[in-house]
């Protein structure tokens, strides 16, 4: 039996994304790599989410997408006044057969904020 991904100080995983990982055969490390080094970044369909993509395969072109949002970290035991630290909550992931049409890109300020978290 495959175990679900563990929540870390950077990433929080939902049950939905675990089901999609099993269905599409996408590993935890692959999703993290897509988030760190996306080929394309767009606004997600859900409010306040970001969708990132990397191409997969060369014979039959596919795209692997991941959708996440920036969530506040839970209160830790240390009383550090910097409570603006954020965590990446991975909501879902999927494979898209073929090349998807481009939509609204994410503003550069948000992309730079995510890069500082990684």
C-alpha positions, 0 to 999 in steps of 0.5 A: 500500500502506498502511503500519503505524502507527509506534511512538512514545514514547507508543504501541506498535502490534501487528501484530494491530491493524494487520490489524484497522485495515485490515479495519474501516477505522479510522485510527491517529488515530481509535484514538488519539482513542478512547484519549484521549477514551473514552465508556466504559471497561471491563476488557478480556477479556485479563488486565491490559487496558483496553477503551475505546469511542466511538460511531460513526455516527448512522444505524446506531449502531456502536461502535468499541472499542480494547483496550490495556495499559500496558507498561513503556518499554524502557531508554533511553540516558539513565540517568534513575532514574524508570523507572516511565514507561509506554507504551500498547501497543495490542493490537486494535481493532474495530467493534461493530454496535449498542449493546454491553451494559455490563460491569465499569468500570475503577477510577478510579485506573487511569483517572487513571494513563492520563490522566497518561500522555497 
